[in-house]
Amino acid sequence: MNATWFILGLMITFSVNIPFGFWRADAKRRGSKVEWAFAVHLPVPLVVFLRYLAGLSWNAEGIPLIAIFVIAYFLGQRTGGRLYRKTLESGIQPGRNVFSLISIEKKEGEVI
């Protein structure tokens, strides 16, 4: 196992899934099952590739480490979903793109 790729892979897996979790929450809210499925499944090939780069295999040693990748995947999705809900609660209509939050002007003292 390559420890550098393992740690880097976990960070990338978590980070990439935040925008997809944001998109998933918007699709769920609007009732779009196709978009929801894309938001959940599009990052999977990247995660599999990162596990490959880390040198993880389906043996007794690799399965617990693969489970850590799965946890990072779901934590990223959940973080994106929570960010979407917090944005809605603050009165902002963010749409499906988490990066649109960068362009929204904040009022003084406002926290997203």
All heavy atoms as an XYZ file, in Angstrom:
897
protein
N       0.845     -1.188      0.000
C       0.000      0.000      0.000
C       0.887      1.247      0.000
O       1.879      1.310      0.711
C      -0.905      0.014      1.223
C      -1.793      1.225      1.247
S      -2.746      1.483      2.738
C      -1.520      2.105      3.847
N       0.510      2.218     -0.761
C       1.219      3.482     -0.841
C       0.526      4.471      0.108
O      -0.585      4.932     -0.165
C       1.202      3.986     -2.283
C       2.015      5.230     -2.480
O       2.239      5.990     -1.545
N       2.454      5.442     -3.698
N       1.180      4.786      1.210
C       0.567      5.630      2.243
C       0.280      7.044      1.748
O      -0.737      7.647      2.110
C       1.457      5.680      3.476
N       1.162      7.577      0.913
C       0.946      8.929      0.398
C      -0.324      8.990     -0.441
O      -1.149      9.882     -0.262
C       2.151      9.371     -0.458
O       3.328      9.289      0.336
C       1.963     10.782     -0.971
N      -0.499      8.022     -1.363
C      -1.696      7.994     -2.192
C      -2.934      7.675     -1.363
O      -4.034      8.115     -1.696
C      -1.559      6.999     -3.345
C      -0.896      7.617     -4.519
C       0.352      7.350     -4.993
C      -1.430      8.648     -5.352
N       0.621      8.141     -6.068
C      -0.462      8.951     -6.318
C      -2.629      9.337     -5.373
C      -0.661      9.912     -7.296
C      -2.824     10.300     -6.349
C      -1.851     10.576     -7.295
N      -2.760      6.923     -0.291
C      -3.901      6.612      0.578
C      -4.442      7.889      1.218
O      -5.637      8.189      1.131
C      -3.490      5.599      1.649
C      -4.601      5.220      2.567
C      -5.618      4.385      2.149
C      -4.635      5.703      3.864
C      -6.656      4.039      2.993
C      -5.670      5.371      4.723
C      -6.676      4.530      4.285
N      -3.562      8.668      1.836
C      -3.975      9.913      2.501
C      -4.490     10.921      1.476
O      -5.554     11.531      1.662
C      -2.810     10.515      3.317
C      -2.346      9.547      4.401
C      -3.192     11.865      3.904
C      -3.375      9.229      5.448
N      -3.742     11.093      0.385
C      -4.159     12.024     -0.664
C      -5.488     11.582     -1.275
O      -6.371     12.401     -1.533
C      -3.069     12.108     -1.735
C      -3.227     13.172     -2.795
C      -3.251     14.562     -2.174
C      -2.111     13.065     -3.808
N      -5.641     10.289     -1.475
C      -6.883      9.750     -2.026
C      -8.079     10.006     -1.121
O      -9.170     10.327     -1.600
N      -7.886      9.871      0.178
C      -8.974     10.154      1.121
C      -9.377     11.623      1.072
O     -10.570     11.953      1.067
C      -8.566      9.776      2.544
C      -8.499      8.296      2.861
C      -7.972      8.092      4.275
C      -9.856      7.644      2.700
N      -8.384     12.501      1.020
C      -8.682     13.934      0.980
C      -9.386     14.309     -0.320
O     -10.351     15.086     -0.310
C      -7.399     14.750      1.164
C      -6.811     14.615      2.543
S      -5.376     15.632      2.957
C      -4.483     15.825      1.472
N      -8.943     13.751     -1.437
C      -9.577     14.035     -2.724
C     -10.996     13.465     -2.748
O     -11.930     14.122     -3.224
C      -8.728     13.488     -3.887
C      -7.420     14.272     -3.991
C      -9.495     13.542     -5.204
C      -6.417     13.670     -4.955
N     -11.155     12.250     -2.246
C     -12.480     11.624     -2.210
C     -13.464     12.482     -1.426
O     -14.581     12.743     -1.886
C     -12.393     10.216     -1.592
O     -11.565      9.402     -2.421
C     -13.760      9.578     -1.463
N     -13.052     12.938     -0.262
C     -13.926     13.790      0.554
C     -14.229     15.099     -0.164
O     -15.392     15.502     -0.293
C     -13.272     14.060      1.913
C     -14.058     15.006      2.768
C     -15.186     14.562      3.449
C     -13.687     16.325      2.897
C     -15.936     15.434      4.236
C     -14.420     17.202      3.677
C     -15.539     16.754      4.345
N     -13.190     15.757     -0.672
C     -13.354     17.073     -1.292
C     -14.204     17.035     -2.555
O     -15.034     17.917     -2.781
C     -11.986     17.660     -1.641
O     -11.211     17.801     -0.483
N     -14.004     16.028     -3.378
C     -14.759     15.929     -4.627
C     -16.233     15.665     -4.357
O     -17.100     16.122     -5.101
C     -14.145     14.824     -5.521
C     -15.094     14.367     -6.599
C     -12.849     15.308     -6.127
N     -16.535     14.972     -3.294
C     -17.923     14.613     -3.023
C     -18.736     15.738     -2.396
O     -19.964     15.650     -2.361
C     -17.987     13.351     -2.165
C     -17.902     12.129     -3.025
O     -18.853     11.808     -3.725
N     -16.758     11.476     -3.011
N     -18.110     16.798     -1.929
C     -18.862     17.921     -1.371
C     -19.754     18.569     -2.441
O     -20.963     18.718     -2.227
C     -17.937     18.939     -0.682
C     -17.338     18.305      0.576
C     -18.686     20.229     -0.338
C     -16.289     19.148      1.253
N     -19.218     18.935     -3.628
C     -20.124     19.503     -4.638
C     -21.173     18.508     -5.127
O     -22.309     18.893     -5.427
C     -19.201     19.910     -5.788
C     -17.818     19.770     -5.298
C     -17.832     19.007     -4.035
N     -20.816     17.226     -5.187
C     -21.792     16.235     -5.618
C     -22.892     16.053     -4.569
O     -24.053     15.836     -4.910
C     -21.106     14.899     -5.923
C     -20.410     14.889     -7.250
C     -19.046     15.090     -7.338
C     -21.127     14.694     -8.417
C     -18.401     15.081     -8.558
C     -20.493     14.689     -9.651
C     -19.120     14.884     -9.722
N     -22.547     16.149     -3.286
C     -23.559     16.095     -2.234
C     -24.479     17.303     -2.274
O     -25.683     17.205     -2.018
N     -23.916     18.454     -2.609
C     -24.699     19.680     -2.761
C     -25.694     19.504     -3.902
O     -26.880     19.812     -3.765
C     -23.732     20.841     -3.049
C     -24.330     22.203     -2.916
C     -24.301     22.851     -1.694
C     -24.883     22.852     -3.999
C     -24.824     24.120     -1.555
C     -25.420     24.123     -3.879
C     -25.388     24.756     -2.657
N     -25.229     18.986     -5.015
C     -26.079     18.735     -6.186
C     -27.149     17.699     -5.855
O     -28.317     17.835     -6.215
C     -25.200     18.274     -7.345
C     -25.907     17.965     -8.620
C     -27.116     18.455     -9.057
C     -25.449     17.094     -9.649
N     -27.412     17.941    -10.299
C     -26.405     17.102    -10.690
C     -24.311     16.312     -9.808
C     -26.258     16.351    -11.848
C     -24.168     15.578    -10.966
C     -25.139     15.601    -11.966
N     -26.753     16.639     -5.114
C     -27.693     15.584     -4.733
C     -28.831     16.144     -3.883
O     -29.999     15.808     -4.079
C     -26.949     14.484     -3.955
C     -27.851     13.376     -3.450
C     -27.089     12.438     -2.536
N     -26.363     13.104     -1.473
C     -26.889     13.529     -0.331
N     -28.163     13.356     -0.078
N     -26.139     14.111      0.575
N     -28.507     17.024     -2.945
C     -29.536     17.611     -2.077
C     -30.512     18.458     -2.891
O     -31.717     18.424     -2.644
C     -28.878     18.444     -0.984
N     -29.995     19.200     -3.870
C     -30.875     20.002     -4.721
C     -31.761     19.098     -5.569
O     -32.958     19.349     -5.712
C     -30.049     20.918     -5.627
C     -30.919     21.725     -6.570
O     -31.720     22.543     -6.076
O     -30.813     21.512     -7.794
N     -31.200     18.032     -6.132
C     -31.981     17.110     -6.962
C     -33.067     16.424     -6.137
O     -34.193     16.235     -6.598
C     -31.059     16.079     -7.605
N     -32.730     16.067     -4.909
C     -33.715     15.423     -4.039
C     -34.848     16.393     -3.715
O     -36.020     16.017     -3.722
C     -33.038     14.944     -2.755
C     -33.950     14.182     -1.837
C     -33.192     13.677     -0.628
C     -34.090     12.895      0.293
N     -33.380     12.408      1.463
N     -34.499     17.635     -3.468
C     -35.501     18.647     -3.128
C     -36.448     18.884     -4.301
O     -37.644     19.078     -4.122
C     -34.800     19.948     -2.742
C     -35.737     21.063     -2.366
C     -34.933     22.255     -1.839
N     -35.813     23.349     -1.569
C     -35.969     24.393     -2.384
N     -35.296     24.466     -3.495
N     -36.785     25.366     -2.071
N     -35.905     18.872     -5.529
C     -36.733     19.103     -6.706
C     -37.388     17.828     -7.221
O     -38.202     17.876     -8.130
C     -35.890     19.723     -7.828
C     -35.476     21.146     -7.525
C     -34.718     21.822     -8.644
N     -33.452     21.173     -8.946
C     -33.209     20.447    -10.047
N     -34.133     20.292    -10.946
N     -32.035     19.898    -10.238
N     -37.029     16.680     -6.668
C     -37.646     15.419     -7.063
C     -37.096     14.831     -8.352
O     -37.757     14.031     -9.000
N     -35.884     15.210     -8.738
C     -35.275     14.701     -9.963
C     -34.457     13.447     -9.652
O     -33.327     13.533     -9.174
C     -34.375     15.771    -10.585
O     -33.713     15.247    -11.709
N     -35.033     12.292     -9.930
C     -34.362     11.028     -9.612
C     -33.151     10.780    -10.489
O     -32.161     10.213    -10.030
C     -35.346      9.875     -9.738
C     -36.431      9.910     -8.694
C     -37.386      8.766     -8.832
C     -38.475      8.891     -7.772
N     -39.431      7.805     -7.854
N     -33.192     11.221    -11.738
C     -32.053     11.009    -12.642
C     -30.852     11.836    -12.179
O     -29.736     11.344    -12.100
C     -32.447     11.356    -14.101
C     -31.231     11.309    -15.011
C     -33.528     10.422    -14.598
N     -31.099     13.114    -11.870
C     -30.009     13.960    -11.371
C     -29.470     13.423    -10.051
O     -28.268     13.449     -9.814
C     -30.481     15.402    -11.179
C     -30.467     16.203    -12.441
C     -30.665     17.679    -12.151
O     -29.972     18.231    -11.275
O     -31.534     18.270    -12.810
N     -30.350     12.956     -9.190
C     -29.918     12.402     -7.910
C     -28.989     11.216     -8.154
O     -27.938     11.101     -7.526
C     -31.143     11.970     -7.089
C     -30.785     11.465     -5.742
C     -30.688     12.192     -4.596
C     -30.450     10.110     -5.379
N     -30.323     11.383     -3.544
C     -30.171     10.092     -4.011
C     -30.362      8.929     -6.081
C     -29.799      8.947     -3.336
C     -29.991      7.774     -5.403
C     -29.719      7.800     -4.041
N     -29.364     10.333     -9.073
C     -28.535      9.163     -9.375
C     -27.183      9.578     -9.945
O     -26.144      8.999     -9.585
C     -29.258      8.244    -10.350
N     -27.164     10.583    -10.824
C     -25.890     11.068    -11.352
C     -25.028     11.656    -10.236
O     -23.822     11.414    -10.178
C     -26.106     12.130    -12.433
C     -26.369     11.569    -13.792
C     -27.439     12.019    -14.529
C     -25.551     10.594    -14.346
C     -27.697     11.511    -15.792
C     -25.787     10.079    -15.600
C     -26.866     10.530    -16.331
N     -25.625     12.443     -9.352
C     -24.872     13.081     -8.271
C     -24.258     12.048     -7.334
O     -23.176     12.259     -6.791
C     -25.774     14.032     -7.490
N     -24.926     10.937     -7.157
C     -24.410      9.892     -6.276
C     -23.345      9.041     -6.970
O     -22.339      8.681     -6.363
C     -25.567      9.003     -5.757
C     -25.045      7.787     -5.028
C     -26.475      9.813     -4.841
N     -23.561      8.733     -8.256
C     -22.716      7.738     -8.914
C     -21.583      8.281     -9.773
O     -20.646      7.540    -10.070
C     -23.596      6.805     -9.749
C     -24.496      5.980     -8.894
N     -25.820      6.318     -8.694
C     -24.279      4.861     -8.167
C     -26.373      5.429     -7.878
N     -25.455      4.538     -7.549
N     -21.626      9.524    -10.207
C     -20.553     10.050    -11.051
C     -19.175     10.042    -10.388
O     -18.179      9.771    -11.058
C     -20.887     11.461    -11.541
C     -21.793     11.530    -12.767
C     -22.094     12.980    -13.110
C     -21.172     10.834    -13.952
N     -19.039     10.324     -9.086
C     -17.692     10.326     -8.505
C     -17.130      8.926     -8.203
O     -15.957      8.802     -7.868
C     -17.842     11.135     -7.221
C     -19.276     11.121     -6.892
C     -20.019     10.922     -8.169
N     -17.926      7.882     -8.362
C     -17.467      6.533     -8.007
C     -16.237      6.086     -8.809
O     -15.288      5.568     -8.218
C     -18.623      5.512     -8.105
C     -18.127      4.092     -7.968
C     -19.672      5.819     -7.052
N     -16.181      6.272    -10.137
C     -14.965      5.847    -10.850
C     -13.696      6.533    -10.350
O     -12.630      5.910    -10.291
C     -15.249      6.209    -12.308
C     -16.730      6.232    -12.410
C     -17.216      6.709    -11.070
N     -13.804      7.804     -9.977
C     -12.633      8.504     -9.428
C     -12.183      7.858     -8.130
O     -10.987      7.657     -7.908
C     -12.950      9.987     -9.203
C     -11.854     10.782     -8.501
C     -10.615     10.882     -9.379
C     -12.352     12.145     -8.103
N     -13.124      7.515     -7.273
C     -12.785      6.892     -5.991
C     -12.129      5.533     -6.214
O     -11.130      5.199     -5.565
C     -14.038      6.765     -5.093
C     -13.734      6.003     -3.822
C     -14.599      8.142     -4.772
N     -12.646      4.772     -7.156
C     -12.045      3.470     -7.466
C     -10.624      3.660     -7.984
O      -9.707      2.932     -7.594
C     -12.922      2.701     -8.480
C     -12.210      1.465     -8.990
C     -14.255      2.337     -7.849
N     -10.421      4.651     -8.853
C      -9.079      4.921     -9.379
C      -8.125      5.339     -8.255
O      -6.965      4.904     -8.224
C      -9.147      6.005    -10.464
C      -7.822      6.343    -11.064
C      -7.132      5.420    -11.834
C      -7.247      7.581    -10.847
C      -5.904      5.725    -12.389
C      -6.019      7.903    -11.392
C      -5.348      6.977    -12.166
N      -8.584      6.157     -7.337
C      -7.737      6.580     -6.210
C      -7.376      5.394     -5.318
O      -6.248      5.308     -4.822
C      -8.436      7.675     -5.404
C      -8.580      9.018     -6.116
C      -9.491      9.943     -5.323
C      -7.219      9.651     -6.330
N      -8.314      4.476     -5.120
C      -8.006      3.264     -4.355
C      -6.959      2.432     -5.083
O      -6.074      1.859     -4.458
C      -9.261      2.441     -4.107
C     -10.195      3.067     -3.127
C     -11.311      2.155     -2.684
N     -11.816      1.256     -3.694
C     -13.092      1.001     -3.893
N     -14.000      1.601     -3.160
N     -13.469      0.154     -4.812
N      -7.044      2.386     -6.408
C      -6.055      1.662     -7.205
C      -4.674      2.303     -7.040
O      -3.678      1.605     -6.859
C      -6.482      1.654     -8.678
C      -5.426      1.129     -9.606
C      -5.178     -0.233     -9.703
C      -4.675      1.998    -10.388
C      -4.199     -0.717    -10.548
C      -3.695      1.528    -11.232
C      -3.463      0.170    -11.307
O      -2.483     -0.296    -12.146
N      -4.606      3.641     -7.101
C      -3.330      4.336     -6.933
C      -2.737      4.098     -5.545
O      -1.521      4.059     -5.381
C      -3.494      5.835     -7.169
C      -3.748      6.272     -8.605
C      -3.976      7.777     -8.657
C      -2.590      5.877     -9.507
N      -3.599      3.945     -4.556
C      -3.135      3.689     -3.192
C      -2.669      2.247     -3.021
O      -2.053      1.904     -2.017
C      -4.232      4.003     -2.188
N      -2.969      1.390     -3.993
C      -2.530      0.002     -3.925
C      -3.411     -0.887     -3.077
O      -2.955     -1.914     -2.576
N      -4.663     -0.528     -2.930
C      -5.571     -1.332     -2.114
C      -6.188     -2.444     -2.950
O      -6.563     -2.238     -4.096
C      -6.673     -0.459     -1.525
C      -6.193      0.665     -0.609
C      -7.369      1.484     -0.121
C      -5.416      0.119      0.555
N      -6.288     -3.610     -2.368
C      -6.890     -4.738     -3.073
C      -7.957     -5.376     -2.187
O      -8.072     -5.077     -1.003
C      -5.829     -5.764     -3.449
O      -5.195     -6.253     -2.288
N      -8.724     -6.265     -2.790
C      -9.818     -6.927     -2.090
C      -9.312     -8.142     -1.332
O      -9.699     -9.264     -1.597
C     -10.908     -7.348     -3.072
C     -11.637     -6.191     -3.642
C     -11.446     -5.623     -4.855
C     -12.668     -5.446     -3.009
N     -12.291     -4.560     -5.020
C     -13.061     -4.435     -3.913
C     -13.302     -5.528     -1.773
C     -14.057     -3.517     -3.609
C     -14.297     -4.612     -1.490
C     -14.666     -3.630     -2.389
N      -8.435     -7.947     -0.375
C      -7.986     -9.033      0.483
C      -8.227     -8.631      1.939
O      -8.767     -7.575      2.222
C      -6.509     -9.375      0.219
C      -5.590     -8.185      0.436
O      -5.932     -7.245      1.134
N      -4.419     -8.224     -0.177
N      -7.818     -9.481      2.849
C      -8.090     -9.232      4.273
C      -7.457     -7.938      4.767
O      -8.000     -7.274      5.650
C      -7.605    -10.413      5.112
N      -6.313     -7.557      4.202
C      -5.653     -6.320      4.630
C      -6.302     -5.085      4.013
O      -6.351     -4.031      4.631
C      -4.177     -6.355      4.236
C      -3.373     -7.416      4.945
C      -1.957     -7.498      4.391
O      -1.608     -6.714      3.491
O      -1.207     -8.356      4.867
N      -6.787     -5.209      2.778
C      -7.289     -4.048      2.050
C      -8.714     -3.663      2.353
O      -9.079     -2.488      2.247
N      -9.542     -4.612      2.737
C     -10.970     -4.318      2.926
C     -11.227     -3.268      4.011
O     -12.016     -2.346      3.784
C     -11.768     -5.613      3.165
C     -11.804     -6.397      1.850
C     -13.180     -5.321      3.656
C     -12.490     -7.717      1.919
N     -10.573     -3.307      5.169
C     -10.815     -2.229      6.149
C     -10.384     -0.856      5.630
O     -11.030      0.156      5.922
C      -9.975     -2.632      7.360
C      -9.751     -4.087      7.216
C      -9.735     -4.364      5.749
N      -9.335     -0.817      4.822
C      -8.886      0.461      4.272
C      -9.826      0.958      3.175
O     -10.038      2.159      3.035
C      -7.456      0.322      3.741
C      -6.425     -0.083      4.810
C      -5.077     -0.335      4.174
C      -6.332      0.960      5.895
N     -10.396      0.028      2.407
C     -11.400      0.407      1.418
C     -12.624      0.972      2.135
O     -13.246      1.930      1.668
C     -11.761     -0.790      0.519
C     -10.584     -1.103     -0.413
C     -13.020     -0.518     -0.292
C     -10.751     -2.362     -1.228
N     -12.955      0.409      3.288
C     -14.090      0.923      4.071
C     -13.852      2.376      4.480
O     -14.799      3.175      4.533
C     -14.317      0.048      5.300
N     -12.605      2.741      4.726
C     -12.287      4.130      5.078
C     -12.556      5.041      3.877
O     -13.054      6.159      4.039
C     -10.834      4.244      5.577
C     -10.685      3.466      6.893
C     -10.426      5.693      5.767
C      -9.276      3.333      7.395
N     -12.257      4.570      2.665
C     -12.584      5.337      1.460
C     -14.094      5.522      1.331
O     -14.567      6.589      0.956
C     -12.047      4.641      0.203
C     -10.694      5.130     -0.230
C      -9.548      4.524      0.226
C     -10.578      6.200     -1.098
C      -8.304      4.959     -0.169
C      -9.341      6.650     -1.503
C      -8.193      6.037     -1.040
N     -14.843      4.480      1.624
C     -16.304      4.566      1.538
C     -16.829      5.580      2.551
O     -17.726      6.381      2.247
C     -16.943      3.172      1.752
C     -18.445      3.263      1.875
C     -16.544      2.233      0.616
N     -16.250      5.595      3.737
C     -16.655      6.559      4.762
C     -16.341      7.980      4.298
O     -17.168      8.889      4.449
C     -15.973      6.241      6.110
C     -16.558      4.952      6.683
C     -16.118      7.394      7.087
C     -15.790      4.389      7.870
N     -15.156      8.195      3.703
C     -14.795      9.525      3.194
C     -15.761      9.955      2.095
O     -16.153     11.128      2.011
C     -13.361      9.528      2.670
N     -16.178      9.001      1.256
C     -17.140      9.273      0.188
C     -18.454      9.783      0.780
O     -18.973     10.827      0.388
C     -17.365      7.992     -0.620
C     -18.425      8.094     -1.674
C     -18.115      8.512     -2.952
C     -19.753      7.783     -1.399
C     -19.086      8.610     -3.933
C     -20.729      7.873     -2.371
C     -20.383      8.289     -3.635
O     -21.355      8.388     -4.591
N     -18.996      9.049      1.734
C     -20.287      9.431      2.309
C     -20.193     10.684      3.169
O     -21.137     11.476      3.210
C     -20.894      8.268      3.099
C     -21.457      7.210      2.204
C     -20.877      5.958      2.141
C     -22.551      7.460      1.400
C     -21.382      4.978      1.309
C     -23.067      6.499      0.556
C     -22.483      5.249      0.506
N     -19.071     10.904      3.841
C     -18.911     12.142      4.607
C     -18.880     13.360      3.690
O     -19.437     14.412      4.024
C     -17.653     12.083      5.473
C     -17.731     11.211      6.712
C     -16.375     11.163      7.414
C     -18.798     11.718      7.664
N     -18.228     13.244      2.534
C     -18.217     14.335      1.565
C     -19.608     14.613      1.031
O     -20.031     15.771      0.927
N     -20.362     13.544      0.706
C     -21.734     13.704      0.235
C     -22.594     14.373      1.314
O     -23.374     15.277      1.033
C     -22.329     12.341     -0.136
C     -21.800     11.765     -1.417
C     -22.571     12.218     -2.631
O     -23.753     12.530     -2.558
N     -21.898     12.249     -3.764
N     -22.431     13.925      2.538
C     -23.236     14.474      3.633
C     -22.882     15.942      3.903
O     -23.761     16.767      4.160
C     -23.027     13.638      4.893
C     -23.899     14.095      6.024
C     -23.809     13.195      7.190
N     -24.636     13.749      8.246
C     -25.088     13.071      9.242
N     -24.826     11.790      9.344
N     -25.828     13.642     10.164
N     -21.597     16.262      3.851
C     -21.168     17.642      4.061
C     -21.759     18.562      2.997
O     -22.234     19.658      3.305
C     -19.630     17.730      4.048
O     -19.107     16.881      5.075
C     -19.148     19.146      4.257
N     -21.754     18.108      1.738
C     -22.359     18.900      0.668
C     -23.849     19.093      0.881
O     -24.386     20.182      0.666
N     -24.538     18.040      1.320
C     -25.969     18.141      1.597
C     -26.266     19.097      2.738
O     -27.219     19.879      2.684
N     -25.448     19.043      3.760
C     -25.646     19.965      4.893
C     -25.386     21.410      4.480
O     -26.083     22.328      4.914
C     -24.737     19.591      6.055
C     -25.234     18.401      6.811
C     -24.411     18.172      8.035
N     -25.065     17.170      8.850
C     -24.733     16.905     10.083
N     -23.750     17.555     10.654
N     -25.375     15.981     10.755
N     -24.370     21.613      3.652
C     -24.082     22.957      3.154
C     -25.270     23.490      2.358
O     -25.646     24.654      2.484
C     -22.819     22.938      2.291
C     -22.374     24.262      1.687
C     -22.077     25.276      2.785
C     -21.142     24.045      0.831
N     -25.886     22.632      1.561
C     -27.070     23.035      0.797
C     -28.208     23.436      1.740
O     -28.834     24.480      1.553
C     -27.518     21.887     -0.108
C     -28.699     22.247     -0.970
C     -28.521     22.934     -2.157
C     -30.000     21.918     -0.586
C     -29.603     23.280     -2.957
C     -31.082     22.263     -1.370
C     -30.876     22.944     -2.551
O     -31.954     23.290     -3.334
N     -28.467     22.617      2.754
C     -29.557     22.935      3.697
C     -29.267     24.219      4.469
O     -30.164     25.033      4.688
C     -29.784     21.763      4.643
C     -30.542     20.627      3.983
C     -30.963     19.564      4.955
N     -29.847     18.853      5.572
C     -29.152     17.882      4.993
N     -29.433     17.510      3.772
N     -28.169     17.274      5.634
N     -28.032     24.416      4.887
C     -27.679     25.643      5.616
C     -27.872     26.864      4.721
O     -28.310     27.917      5.186
C     -26.227     25.590      6.101
C     -25.970     24.569      7.168
C     -26.390     25.095      8.495
C     -25.938     24.101      9.558
N     -26.431     24.445     10.860
N     -27.533     26.717      3.449
C     -27.707     27.822      2.509
C     -29.180     28.156      2.341
O     -29.561     29.331      2.338
C     -27.081     27.461      1.147
O     -25.716     27.095      1.354
C     -27.138     28.615      0.190
N     -30.023     27.141      2.214
C     -31.468     27.383      2.107
C     -32.012     28.036      3.362
O     -32.854     28.940      3.285
C     -32.211     26.072      1.854
C     -32.210     25.539      0.434
C     -32.987     24.231      0.372
C     -32.791     26.533     -0.526
N     -31.558     27.578      4.530
C     -32.030     28.149      5.794
C     -31.644     29.614      5.929
O     -32.333     30.376      6.603
C     -31.469     27.355      6.973
C     -32.076     25.977      7.116
C     -31.360     25.128      8.146
O     -30.417     25.636      8.815
O     -31.725     23.959      8.287
N     -30.543     30.019      5.298
C     -30.124     31.409      5.400
C     -30.860     32.302      4.398
O     -30.608     33.497      4.333
C     -28.615     31.531      5.195
O     -28.269     31.236      3.859
N     -31.767     31.700      3.594
C     -32.579     32.487      2.680
C     -31.997     32.626      1.294
O     -32.529     33.359      0.468
N     -30.919     31.938      1.005
C     -30.285     32.006     -0.314
C     -30.777     30.834     -1.147
O     -30.838     29.708     -0.666
C     -28.748     31.966     -0.178
C     -28.256     33.147      0.638
C     -28.087     31.930     -1.544
C     -26.784     33.083      0.993
N     -31.134     31.083     -2.397
C     -31.517     30.016     -3.325
C     -30.277     29.652     -4.150
O     -29.980     30.299     -5.142
C     -32.656     30.474     -4.238
C     -33.952     30.725     -3.510
C     -34.493     29.460     -2.848
O     -34.380     28.363     -3.375
N     -35.071     29.625     -1.666
N     -29.547     28.608     -3.751
C     -28.247     28.344     -4.372
C     -28.298     27.627     -5.717
O     -27.329     27.613     -6.433
C     -27.565     27.443     -3.337
C     -28.689     26.726     -2.694
C     -29.823     27.709     -2.657
N     -29.417     27.006     -6.068
C     -29.431     26.195     -7.283
C     -28.711     24.885     -7.023
O     -28.625     24.417     -5.896
N     -28.141     24.300     -8.065
C     -27.519     22.994     -7.891
C     -26.006     23.043     -7.807
O     -25.365     22.037     -7.644
C     -27.950     22.065     -9.016
C     -27.454     22.475    -10.372
C     -27.874     21.495    -11.417
N     -29.293     21.512    -11.539
C     -29.967     21.568    -12.663
N     -29.326     21.595    -13.791
N     -31.266     21.590    -12.686
N     -25.410     24.215     -7.931
C     -23.963     24.321     -7.997
C     -23.406     24.984     -6.743
O     -23.673     26.147     -6.483
C     -23.576     25.122     -9.245
C     -22.099     25.115     -9.510
O     -21.307     24.660     -8.709
N     -21.729     25.645    -10.663
N     -22.601     24.248     -6.005
C     -22.017     24.777     -4.775
C     -21.091     25.955     -5.073
O     -20.942     26.857     -4.254
C     -21.265     23.667     -4.001
C     -20.008     23.246     -4.704
C     -20.937     24.103     -2.586
N     -20.500     25.991     -6.252
C     -19.572     27.064     -6.584
C     -20.287     28.392     -6.834
O     -19.650     29.435     -6.862
C     -18.708     26.666     -7.784
C     -17.898     25.432     -7.504
C     -18.202     24.239     -8.123
C     -16.866     25.450     -6.585
C     -17.480     23.096     -7.852
C     -16.143     24.319     -6.300
C     -16.435     23.132     -6.932
N     -21.604     28.353     -6.990
C     -22.359     29.593     -7.138
C     -22.365     30.383     -5.829
O     -22.625     31.576     -5.837
C     -23.788     29.315     -7.591
O     -24.489     28.600     -6.593
N     -22.076     29.729     -4.720
C     -22.031     30.429     -3.432
C     -20.882     31.425     -3.382
O     -20.942     32.409     -2.652
C     -21.875     29.434     -2.282
C     -23.033     28.474     -2.064
C     -22.712     27.527     -0.921
C     -24.308     29.222     -1.793
N     -19.859     31.192     -4.177
C     -18.708     32.095     -4.189
C     -19.110     33.455     -4.743
O     -18.641     34.489     -4.288
C     -17.566     31.484     -5.026
C     -17.075     30.203     -4.348
C     -16.427     32.464     -5.207
C     -16.130     29.376     -5.189
N     -20.012     33.461     -5.724
C     -20.391     34.709     -6.376
C     -21.493     35.462     -5.646
O     -21.797     36.596     -6.005
C     -20.820     34.437     -7.818
O     -21.992     33.657     -7.814
N     -22.102     34.855     -4.640
C     -23.176     35.529     -3.900
C     -22.552     36.534     -2.933
O     -21.677     36.200     -2.150
C     -24.037     34.507     -3.118
C     -24.755     33.583     -4.105
C     -25.026     35.223     -2.212
C     -25.498     32.454     -3.432
N     -23.006     37.767     -3.037
C     -22.485     38.804     -2.147
C     -23.096     38.647     -0.763
O     -24.304     38.537     -0.603
C     -22.810     40.181     -2.695
C     -22.088     40.515     -3.980
C     -22.377     41.917     -4.441
O     -22.659     42.781     -3.582
O     -22.339     42.135     -5.648
N     -22.226     38.656      0.234
C     -22.716     38.557      1.607
C     -22.896     39.949      2.177
O     -22.129     40.861      1.902
C     -21.716     37.785      2.476
C     -21.594     36.341      2.124
C     -20.809     35.571      3.138
C     -19.375     36.022      3.172
N     -18.547     35.255      4.070
N     -23.938     40.082      2.994
C     -24.121     41.320      3.727
C     -23.175     41.293      4.917
O     -22.748     40.244      5.375
C     -25.570     41.437      4.196
C     -26.544     41.463      3.055
C     -27.962     41.393      3.575
C     -28.894     41.190      2.409
N     -30.148     40.585      2.809
N     -22.871     42.452      5.437
C     -21.946     42.512      6.553
C     -22.498     41.738      7.750
O     -23.647     41.905      8.138
C     -21.718     43.966      6.954
C     -20.594     44.111      7.962
C     -20.240     45.562      8.187
O     -20.357     46.372      7.250
O     -19.852     45.870      9.315
N     -21.689     40.865      8.293
C     -22.080     40.078      9.439
C     -22.831     38.801      9.100
O     -23.152     38.025      9.970
N     -23.116     38.569      7.817
C     -23.867     37.382      7.411
C     -22.913     36.200      7.287
O     -21.831     36.309      6.740
C     -24.549     37.644      6.070
C     -25.371     36.486      5.591
C     -26.009     36.757      4.240
O     -25.577     37.699      3.556
O     -26.930     36.018      3.891
N     -23.356     35.089      7.805
C     -22.571     33.865      7.733
C     -23.380     32.809      7.014
O     -24.550     32.621      7.298
C     -22.195     33.359      9.147
C     -21.414     32.066      9.059
C     -21.431     34.420      9.906
N     -22.745     32.139      6.084
C     -23.448     31.060      5.374
C     -23.227     29.778      6.127
O     -22.186     29.439      6.543
C     -22.941     30.926      3.932
C     -23.308     32.144      3.155
C     -23.526     29.694      3.271
C     -22.871     32.130      1.707
